[in-house]
Amino acid sequence: MKYILWLIRIVVGVLFIFSGLVKANDPLGLSYKMDEFFEVWKMHWMMPYSLTLSVMMIAFEIIAGVAVLLGYAQKVFSVLLLGLIVFFTFLTAYVLFSGKIKECGCFGDCIKISNQETFWKDVALTVLGLVLFIYRKRIQPVFSGKINTPLMILTVVFAFGMQWYALGHLPYYDCLPYKVGVNLEKDRKIPEGAIPDVYETMLVYEKDGVKKEFNTQNFPWQDTTWKYVSSESKLIKKGNAEPKIKDFVISDYDGNDVTESVLTAPGNTLLLFVKDVEKASTENMDKLHNLIEDAEKNNVPTYILISTTKDKAEAFRKANNIEKGILYMFDGTVAKTALRANPGLMLLDQGVIRGKWSYKDYPTTLAAAKSGK
């Protein structure tokens, strides 16, 4: 039994550390996934705490994984670990069987596994966690004396410190579709030769209390006894491909789509993403001013992609003394994926991403931006 327990400790400990480290690369990503769960469960009051919960959960995964490997305080950690595993199993079961959430995000955005694989992985972990709980009194510390406690303290500092840095800057490794080197204009298009999804607009009409669906060719437009209720697009044939980047749409405040003109413009372009004007950081605004001024001198346009009304956008510009740059509308949800910073800066070269920066790391000149500094 001794060797079996050791094997289980290694499997569970390493898996939890690995899972925590992958998510610690991008704590905001997990908080957005939590928001998705809270939205589905009608728990909107929990959304302001999603980032805090994300950081705590990620840190606990790393800490608990190290504790299992070291055999530290197993009477406590075996209970907490089992509780967390059972909770994860519930979440993955909900994702798999409810169909209300696309994926659980258990390994962040860097490692994608199917919902079914994730669920059965957690079922197996529940069994292993139960064994560790039952035989917790047999688990002995790896090191004798007081060395385990300093190691655990270092683990705690590392688990929170890694996330603190990622939140202030950008993820250590970009696993999202908007990484440096991506051609936005190309990836917005369906690959050549691919078959797109085919949709049909269905119209719902009501007559004598009975609702019926019609397509656009056979709806009862001449029969006034039928009353129009609603319309929706239905998938009638699934294609075999879709663009890597979806919903990346830039528009002016008159509703005109300017995405293609921005992404195909020759030379460099600066994009400043502001997904929430009320929560946007004002740190290092002097650096941003200098960069925009330098870009202007070099005929490089700056577009401020902002997720709010024109009045609030202008108020944000005025409050932060951003005199240059054109204001455009951009979806806040897409902005979260494009840049894990509010605000965040992106440098394009004819639609190809050449650099990304958090508000903590604005380059001060265009030359520095081009060099990736």
Sequence and secondary structure as in RCSB ss.txt:
>XXXX:A:sequence
MKYILWLIRIVVGVLFIFSGLVKANDPLGLSYKMDEFFEVWKMHWMMPYSLTLSVMMIAFEIIAGVAVLLGYAQK
VFSVLLLGLIVFFTFLTAYVLFSGKIKECGCFGDCIKISNQETFWKDVALTVLGLVLFIYRKRIQPVFSGKINTP
LMILTVVFAFGMQWYALGHLPYYDCLPYKVGVNLEKDRKIPEGAIPDVYETMLVYEKDGVKKEFNTQNFPWQDTT
WKYVSSESKLIKKGNAEPKIKDFVISDYDGNDVTESVLTAPGNTLLLFVKDVEKASTENMDKLHNLIEDAEKNNV
PTYILISTTKDKAEAFRKANNIEKGILYMFDGTVAKTALRANPGLMLLDQGVIRGKWSYKDYPTTLAAAKSGK
>XXXX:A:secstr
 HHHHHHHHHHHHHHHHHHHHHHHT HHHHHHHHHHHHHHTT GGGGGGHHHHHHHHHHHHHHHHHHHHHT SHH
HHHHHHHHHHHHHHHHHHHHHHH SSS   TTTTTS   HHHHHHHHHHHHHHHHHHHHTGGG   SS TTSHHH
HHHHHHHHHHHHHHHHHHS  SS  STT TT BHHHHTS  TT    EEEEEEEEEETTEEEEEETTT  TT TT
SEEEEEEEEEEE  S   SS S   B TTS B HHHHHT SSEEEEEEES TTT   TTHHHHHHHHHHHHHTT 
 EEEEESS HHHHHHHHHHTT  SSEEEE  HHHHHHH SSSSEEEEEETTEEEEEEETTS  SSHHHHHTT 
